[in-house]
Amino acid sequence: MCAVKNKVRVIYAGGTIGMLPGENGLEPGSNFAARLLPWLDKTWLNKLNCELSFCELNPLLDSSAMNASHWFSLAAQLLDEQNDYNSFLLLQGTDTLAWTAAALTCLLANFSPPVILTASQLPLASPKSDALDNIKFALEQTLQLETGCYIAFANALLPAKATRKFDSEGFNAFTAVSTDLVNSHFWPSSGQLTAKELNQLAGSFQPNLLRLPLIPSLKDAWLAQQLEGLDGLILEGLGSGNSPHLPLTFKRITELHKTQGLAVGLTSQCWQGGVNQNYAASAALQKTGLVALGKMTPEYAEARLACLLALKRLNKITAEAVFLYWLDK
């Protein structure tokens, strides 16, 4: 009998993929391994030549409940177990899948085993569910990859840095909107955290971030008063990075940037093309001290900033370095 080629650690965090009916609707259900294994054909598993080891978060989470604390905790677990498995498969909900993938690709910059994330639009036991197909495709990919962090969904392998959810119902729910940053590795040399440090962050650090689309109806005076206490602000500009006329808001952003080191970044509301700021309409915005984030997705921008602020919290980098490394170039 041949030796096991691929030891796969399957981490079930919750989400639709393993949900069961509850009093108020679908909710994460436990004992997912026992429910999944009967669906996996033994002949297929033997041909795949992999050994599955399951664990699940406690408590299990709806995707909407996941935040930076969970990113840090998951990264710590992966670091603790990296020498015991050839690859890792993370199962969670679709709503925040792009954020989790983006955060892990930052926190595990030098992580050797491949990390694949998948989810589903319907629970495993639902008729015509996409759960089993997504899990099987993801497991097959663990044999093909040597390293890296990816989302496996609807028979597509998508880069963690560039993927967004664009459909709340359809099975083909995710797409890679830009691949410009996929092969970049611009990260502080002091930014490789230990599992102990990550667990410390998981228990004590939750950055206060705001992502704000610059829509035509924003009230300047009101908005200028809402920016206190933020650690970071991600603005979504119109088109290539333009903004309505918001002089009071821009003045307050400039003050907070200079006096409190507020990290401010600019992405585009458009899914393609990114920020280029060639128009006079973006001139006032550029003077606030923000970082123009090019073609970066808002999800990656937020996750990357949270990770950089965590490094600052641990005195691994300076406030100036947060701005330097936020733009992944």
BAKOL-190620 format. One record per residue (C-alpha): residue number from 1; residue in one letter; x, y, z. Coordinates in steps of 0.05 Angstrom, whole numbers, always signed. Layout:
<pts>
+-----+----+--------+--------+--------+
!   i ! aa !      u !      v !      w !
+-----+----+--------+--------+--------+
! NUM !  a !      X !      Y !      Z !
...
+-----+----+--------+--------+--------+
</pts>
This chain:
<pts>
+-----+----+--------+--------+--------+
!   i ! aa !      u !      v !      w !
+-----+----+--------+--------+--------+
!   1 !  m !     +0 !     +0 !     +0 !
!   2 !  c !    +29 !    +68 !    -19 !
!   3 !  a !    +45 !   +120 !    +34 !
!   4 !  v !     -1 !   +179 !    +43 !
!   5 !  k !    +21 !   +233 !     -5 !
!   6 !  n !    -18 !   +291 !    +24 !
!   7 !  k !    -38 !   +302 !    +96 !
!   8 !  v !    -93 !   +355 !    +94 !
!   9 !  r !   -116 !   +394 !   +155 !
!  10 !  v !   -188 !   +414 !   +145 !
!  11 !  i !   -210 !   +472 !   +190 !
!  12 !  y !   -284 !   +484 !   +193 !
!  13 !  a !   -299 !   +555 !   +217 !
!  14 !  g !   -374 !   +556 !   +203 !
!  15 !  g !   -413 !   +590 !   +148 !
!  16 !  t !   -467 !   +565 !   +101 !
!  17 !  i !   -427 !   +504 !    +79 !
!  18 !  g !   -441 !   +468 !   +145 !
!  19 !  m !   -505 !   +502 !   +167 !
!  20 !  l !   -567 !   +467 !   +194 !
!  21 !  p !   -638 !   +494 !   +205 !
!  22 !  g !   -648 !   +530 !   +271 !
!  23 !  e !   -704 !   +568 !   +305 !
!  24 !  n !   -689 !   +632 !   +268 !
!  25 !  g !   -662 !   +603 !   +204 !
!  26 !  l !   -598 !   +571 !   +181 !
!  27 !  e !   -541 !   +570 !   +232 !
!  28 !  p !   -472 !   +537 !   +236 !
!  29 !  g !   -477 !   +464 !   +255 !
!  30 !  s !   -424 !   +423 !   +291 !
!  31 !  n !   -395 !   +354 !   +275 !
!  32 !  f !   -384 !   +373 !   +203 !
!  33 !  a !   -333 !   +318 !   +190 !
!  34 !  a !   -383 !   +264 !   +208 !
!  35 !  r !   -434 !   +296 !   +161 !
!  36 !  l !   -384 !   +306 !   +104 !
!  37 !  l !   -346 !   +240 !   +101 !
!  38 !  p !   -406 !   +197 !    +78 !
!  39 !  w !   -411 !   +243 !    +18 !
!  40 !  l !   -339 !   +232 !     -3 !
!  41 !  d !   -331 !   +171 !    -48 !
!  42 !  k !   -279 !   +124 !    -18 !
!  43 !  t !   -252 !   +105 !    -86 !
!  44 !  w !   -242 !   +178 !   -103 !
!  45 !  l !   -208 !   +191 !    -36 !
!  46 !  n !   -161 !   +131 !    -46 !
!  47 !  k !   -144 !   +156 !   -116 !
!  48 !  l !   -130 !   +225 !    -87 !
!  49 !  n !    -84 !   +192 !    -36 !
!  50 !  c !    -96 !   +243 !    +19 !
!  51 !  e !   -109 !   +237 !    +93 !
!  52 !  l !   -160 !   +285 !   +122 !
!  53 !  s !   -154 !   +311 !   +193 !
!  54 !  f !   -213 !   +354 !   +216 !
!  55 !  c !   -222 !   +407 !   +269 !
!  56 !  e !   -274 !   +461 !   +279 !
!  57 !  l !   -276 !   +529 !   +312 !
!  58 !  n !   -312 !   +536 !   +379 !
!  59 !  p !   -357 !   +572 !   +374 !
!  60 !  l !   -373 !   +564 !   +300 !
!  61 !  l !   -385 !   +629 !   +264 !
!  62 !  d !   -431 !   +657 !   +213 !
!  63 !  s !   -387 !   +689 !   +161 !
!  64 !  s !   -413 !   +759 !   +180 !
!  65 !  a !   -386 !   +749 !   +251 !
!  66 !  m !   -314 !   +738 !   +229 !
!  67 !  n !   -265 !   +795 !   +241 !
!  68 !  a !   -191 !   +810 !   +251 !
!  69 !  s !   -188 !   +771 !   +316 !
!  70 !  h !   -207 !   +708 !   +278 !
!  71 !  w !   -155 !   +722 !   +224 !
!  72 !  f !   -101 !   +726 !   +276 !
!  73 !  s !   -125 !   +663 !   +312 !
!  74 !  l !   -130 !   +623 !   +248 !
!  75 !  a !    -60 !   +645 !   +227 !
!  76 !  a !    -34 !   +624 !   +295 !
!  77 !  q !    -64 !   +555 !   +287 !
!  78 !  l !    -35 !   +547 !   +218 !
!  79 !  l !    +34 !   +565 !   +243 !
!  80 !  d !    +28 !   +517 !   +301 !
!  81 !  e !     +9 !   +460 !   +255 !
!  82 !  q !    +50 !   +475 !   +193 !
!  83 !  n !   +100 !   +418 !   +204 !
!  84 !  d !    +45 !   +367 !   +214 !
!  85 !  y !     +8 !   +374 !   +148 !
!  86 !  n !    +24 !   +381 !    +75 !
!  87 !  s !    -33 !   +429 !    +61 !
!  88 !  f !    -91 !   +465 !    +95 !
!  89 !  l !   -164 !   +473 !    +75 !
!  90 !  l !   -205 !   +526 !   +110 !
!  91 !  l !   -281 !   +522 !   +106 !
!  92 !  q !   -321 !   +584 !   +124 !
!  93 !  g !   -377 !   +629 !    +98 !
!  94 !  t !   -376 !   +665 !    +32 !
!  95 !  d !   -392 !   +735 !    +58 !
!  96 !  t !   -323 !   +748 !    +88 !
!  97 !  l !   -284 !   +695 !    +51 !
!  98 !  a !   -245 !   +748 !    +11 !
!  99 !  w !   -224 !   +784 !    +75 !
! 100 !  t !   -200 !   +721 !   +109 !
! 101 !  a !   -160 !   +699 !    +48 !
! 102 !  a !   -129 !   +769 !    +41 !
! 103 !  a !   -110 !   +771 !   +115 !
! 104 !  l !    -78 !   +702 !   +114 !
! 105 !  t !    -37 !   +718 !    +53 !
! 106 !  c !     -7 !   +776 !    +92 !
! 107 !  l !     +1 !   +742 !   +160 !
! 108 !  l !    +31 !   +679 !   +129 !
! 109 !  a !    +78 !   +713 !    +79 !
! 110 !  n !   +132 !   +659 !    +87 !
! 111 !  f !    +86 !   +601 !   +101 !
! 112 !  s !   +106 !   +539 !    +62 !
! 113 !  p !    +44 !   +493 !    +57 !
! 114 !  p !    -11 !   +516 !    +11 !
! 115 !  v !    -73 !   +545 !    +44 !
! 116 !  i !   -139 !   +538 !     +5 !
! 117 !  l !   -204 !   +569 !    +27 !
! 118 !  t !   -272 !   +548 !     +2 !
! 119 !  a !   -345 !   +556 !    +20 !
! 120 !  s !   -413 !   +546 !    -12 !
! 121 !  q !   -477 !   +582 !    -28 !
! 122 !  l !   -521 !   +525 !     -1 !
! 123 !  p !   -510 !   +479 !    +59 !
! 124 !  l !   -480 !   +411 !    +46 !
! 125 !  a !   -545 !   +373 !    +56 !
! 126 !  s !   -588 !   +419 !    +14 !
! 127 !  p !   -614 !   +394 !    -53 !
! 128 !  k !   -568 !   +415 !   -111 !
! 129 !  s !   -518 !   +444 !    -62 !
! 130 !  d !   -450 !   +468 !    -88 !
! 131 !  a !   -416 !   +449 !    -23 !
! 132 !  l !   -391 !   +380 !    -41 !
! 133 !  d !   -365 !   +401 !   -110 !
! 134 !  n !   -327 !   +460 !    -79 !
! 135 !  i !   -296 !   +417 !    -25 !
! 136 !  k !   -275 !   +363 !    -75 !
! 137 !  f !   -245 !   +414 !   -122 !
! 138 !  a !   -208 !   +447 !    -65 !
! 139 !  l !   -180 !   +380 !    -41 !
! 140 !  e !   -157 !   +364 !   -112 !
! 141 !  q !   -120 !   +431 !   -113 !
! 142 !  t !    -82 !   +414 !    -50 !
! 143 !  l !    -45 !   +361 !    -91 !
! 144 !  q !    -28 !   +411 !   -146 !
! 145 !  l !     -1 !   +469 !   -106 !
! 146 !  e !    +66 !   +475 !    -71 !
! 147 !  t !    +52 !   +539 !    -32 !
! 148 !  g !     +9 !   +601 !    -32 !
! 149 !  c !    -60 !   +623 !     -8 !
! 150 !  y !   -120 !   +614 !    -55 !
! 151 !  i !   -196 !   +612 !    -58 !
! 152 !  a !   -225 !   +551 !    -92 !
! 153 !  f !   -296 !   +562 !   -116 !
! 154 !  a !   -339 !   +537 !   -173 !
! 155 !  n !   -281 !   +499 !   -206 !
! 156 !  a !   -237 !   +561 !   -206 !
! 157 !  l !   -173 !   +572 !   -167 !
! 158 !  l !   -170 !   +646 !   -149 !
! 159 !  p !   -113 !   +688 !   -119 !
! 160 !  a !   -127 !   +711 !    -48 !
! 161 !  k !   -103 !   +782 !    -61 !
! 162 !  a !   -149 !   +797 !   -119 !
! 163 !  t !   -214 !   +760 !   -108 !
! 164 !  r !   -283 !   +789 !    -92 !
! 165 !  k !   -353 !   +761 !    -81 !
! 166 !  f !   -399 !   +791 !   -134 !
! 167 !  d !   -461 !   +747 !   -131 !
! 168 !  s !   -502 !   +734 !    -68 !
! 169 !  e !   -539 !   +674 !    -98 !
! 170 !  g !   -506 !   +645 !   -159 !
! 171 !  f !   -456 !   +587 !   -152 !
! 172 !  n !   -404 !   +624 !   -193 !
! 173 !  a !   -401 !   +677 !   -138 !
! 174 !  f !   -327 !   +698 !   -138 !
! 175 !  t !   -281 !   +728 !   -189 !
! 176 !  a !   -210 !   +754 !   -191 !
! 177 !  v !   -216 !   +827 !   -210 !
! 178 !  s !   -142 !   +843 !   -217 !
! 179 !  t !    -78 !   +802 !   -219 !
! 180 !  d !    -28 !   +859 !   -217 !
! 181 !  l !    -10 !   +848 !   -144 !
! 182 !  v !    -13 !   +772 !   -143 !
! 183 !  n !    +61 !   +758 !   -148 !
! 184 !  s !    +85 !   +816 !   -105 !
! 185 !  h !   +117 !   +804 !    -37 !
! 186 !  f !   +126 !   +873 !     -8 !
! 187 !  w !   +123 !   +861 !    +67 !
! 188 !  p !   +165 !   +884 !   +126 !
! 189 !  s !   +222 !   +837 !   +143 !
! 190 !  s !   +201 !   +845 !   +216 !
! 191 !  g !   +130 !   +826 !   +198 !
! 192 !  q !   +134 !   +751 !   +208 !
! 193 !  l !    +95 !   +740 !   +271 !
! 194 !  t !    +99 !   +679 !   +316 !
! 195 !  a !    +38 !   +639 !   +337 !
! 196 !  k !    +45 !   +668 !   +407 !
! 197 !  e !    +43 !   +739 !   +380 !
! 198 !  l !    -16 !   +724 !   +335 !
! 199 !  n !    -55 !   +694 !   +393 !
! 200 !  q !    -39 !   +755 !   +434 !
! 201 !  l !    -67 !   +799 !   +379 !
! 202 !  a !   -129 !   +755 !   +373 !
! 203 !  g !   -145 !   +768 !   +446 !
! 204 !  s !   -129 !   +841 !   +451 !
! 205 !  f !   -128 !   +878 !   +385 !
! 206 !  q !   -187 !   +899 !   +342 !
! 207 !  p !   -170 !   +958 !   +296 !
! 208 !  n !   -223 !  +1010 !   +286 !
! 209 !  l !   -229 !  +1015 !   +211 !
! 210 !  l !   -280 !  +1048 !   +166 !
! 211 !  r !   -292 !  +1036 !    +92 !
! 212 !  l !   -329 !  +1093 !    +60 !
! 213 !  p !   -356 !  +1099 !    -11 !
! 214 !  l !   -353 !  +1172 !    -33 !
! 215 !  i !   -424 !  +1178 !    -58 !
! 216 !  p !   -455 !  +1242 !    -86 !
! 217 !  s !   -503 !  +1253 !    -28 !
! 218 !  l !   -452 !  +1256 !    +29 !
! 219 !  k !   -461 !  +1315 !    +76 !
! 220 !  d !   -393 !  +1348 !    +86 !
! 221 !  a !   -403 !  +1380 !   +154 !
! 222 !  w !   -434 !  +1316 !   +183 !
! 223 !  l !   -381 !  +1270 !   +155 !
! 224 !  a !   -324 !  +1313 !   +180 !
! 225 !  q !   -349 !  +1300 !   +251 !
! 226 !  q !   -352 !  +1224 !   +244 !
! 227 !  l !   -278 !  +1210 !   +236 !
! 228 !  e !   -255 !  +1211 !   +309 !
! 229 !  g !   -225 !  +1149 !   +339 !
! 230 !  l !   -208 !  +1114 !   +274 !
! 231 !  d !   -144 !  +1074 !   +264 !
! 232 !  g !   -154 !  +1071 !   +189 !
! 233 !  l !   -200 !  +1098 !   +135 !
! 234 !  i !   -209 !  +1066 !    +67 !
! 235 !  l !   -243 !  +1113 !    +18 !
! 236 !  e !   -275 !  +1085 !    -45 !
! 237 !  g !   -269 !  +1140 !    -98 !
! 238 !  l !   -314 !  +1151 !   -157 !
! 239 !  g !   -286 !  +1123 !   -222 !
! 240 !  s !   -210 !  +1128 !   -222 !
! 241 !  g !   -208 !  +1159 !   -152 !
! 242 !  n !   -250 !  +1222 !   -156 !
! 243 !  s !   -292 !  +1253 !   -101 !
! 244 !  p !   -350 !  +1300 !    -90 !
! 245 !  h !   -331 !  +1369 !    -62 !
! 246 !  l !   -319 !  +1355 !    +13 !
! 247 !  p !   -272 !  +1410 !    +38 !
! 248 !  l !   -288 !  +1403 !   +112 !
! 249 !  t !   -279 !  +1328 !   +110 !
! 250 !  f !   -214 !  +1332 !    +72 !
! 251 !  k !   -188 !  +1384 !   +122 !
! 252 !  r !   -206 !  +1339 !   +181 !
! 253 !  i !   -174 !  +1278 !   +147 !
! 254 !  t !   -110 !  +1319 !   +137 !
! 255 !  e !   -109 !  +1341 !   +210 !
! 256 !  l !   -120 !  +1270 !   +236 !
! 257 !  h !    -67 !  +1243 !   +189 !
! 258 !  k !    -16 !  +1294 !   +214 !
! 259 !  t !    -32 !  +1294 !   +288 !
! 260 !  q !    -55 !  +1223 !   +301 !
! 261 !  g !    -24 !  +1184 !   +244 !
! 262 !  l !    -91 !  +1164 !   +215 !
! 263 !  a !    -79 !  +1115 !   +158 !
! 264 !  v !   -121 !  +1135 !    +98 !
! 265 !  g !   -123 !  +1096 !    +33 !
! 266 !  l !   -160 !  +1106 !    -32 !
! 267 !  t !   -190 !  +1051 !    -76 !
! 268 !  s !   -240 !  +1054 !   -132 !
! 269 !  q !   -314 !  +1036 !   -130 !
! 270 !  c !   -303 !  +1005 !   -199 !
! 271 !  w !   -283 !   +932 !   -200 !
! 272 !  q !   -232 !   +942 !   -256 !
! 273 !  g !   -182 !   +996 !   -272 !
! 274 !  g !   -166 !  +1020 !   -202 !
! 275 !  v !   -142 !  +1089 !   -180 !
! 276 !  n !   -101 !  +1135 !   -224 !
! 277 !  q !   -124 !  +1205 !   -202 !
! 278 !  n !   -113 !  +1240 !   -268 !
! 279 !  y !   -171 !  +1288 !   -258 !
! 280 !  a !   -173 !  +1356 !   -223 !
! 281 !  a !   -232 !  +1329 !   -184 !
! 282 !  s !   -185 !  +1286 !   -144 !
! 283 !  a !   -133 !  +1340 !   -129 !
! 284 !  a !   -161 !  +1361 !    -61 !
! 285 !  l !   -166 !  +1288 !    -40 !
! 286 !  q !    -94 !  +1275 !    -58 !
! 287 !  k !    -70 !  +1331 !    -12 !
! 288 !  t !    -98 !  +1297 !    +51 !
! 289 !  g !    -38 !  +1251 !    +56 !
! 290 !  l !    -74 !  +1188 !    +35 !
! 291 !  v !    -44 !  +1127 !     +1 !
! 292 !  a !    -70 !  +1115 !    -70 !
! 293 !  l !    -79 !  +1039 !    -71 !
! 294 !  g !    -80 !  +1029 !   -146 !
! 295 !  k !   -119 !   +966 !   -167 !
! 296 !  m !   -122 !   +938 !    -97 !
! 297 !  t !   -190 !   +909 !    -77 !
! 298 !  p !   -224 !   +942 !    -17 !
! 299 !  e !   -223 !   +874 !    +19 !
! 300 !  y !   -148 !   +865 !    +10 !
! 301 !  a !   -136 !   +938 !    +28 !
! 302 !  e !   -174 !   +930 !    +93 !
! 303 !  a !   -143 !   +864 !   +112 !
! 304 !  r !    -73 !   +887 !    +95 !
! 305 !  l !    -81 !   +951 !   +136 !
! 306 !  a !   -107 !   +911 !   +196 !
! 307 !  c !    -45 !   +867 !   +193 !
! 308 !  l !     +2 !   +927 !   +187 !
! 309 !  l !    -32 !   +961 !   +246 !
! 310 !  a !    -22 !   +897 !   +285 !
! 311 !  l !    +53 !   +900 !   +270 !
! 312 !  k !    +53 !   +972 !   +294 !
! 313 !  r !    +16 !   +951 !   +357 !
! 314 !  l !    +72 !   +902 !   +372 !
! 315 !  n !   +125 !   +954 !   +356 !
! 316 !  k !   +149 !   +913 !   +297 !
! 317 !  i !   +142 !   +973 !   +249 !
! 318 !  t !   +135 !  +1048 !   +256 !
! 319 !  a !    +73 !  +1090 !   +239 !
! 320 !  e !   +110 !  +1114 !   +177 !
! 321 !  a !   +122 !  +1042 !   +155 !
! 322 !  v !    +47 !  +1029 !   +156 !
! 323 !  f !    +39 !  +1078 !    +99 !
! 324 !  l !   +101 !  +1053 !    +63 !
! 325 !  y !    +79 !   +980 !    +63 !
! 326 !  w !     +4 !   +989 !    +54 !
! 327 !  l !    +13 !   +996 !    -21 !
! 328 !  d !    +33 !   +926 !    -42 !
! 329 !  k !    +82 !   +941 !    -98 !
+-----+----+--------+--------+--------+
</pts>
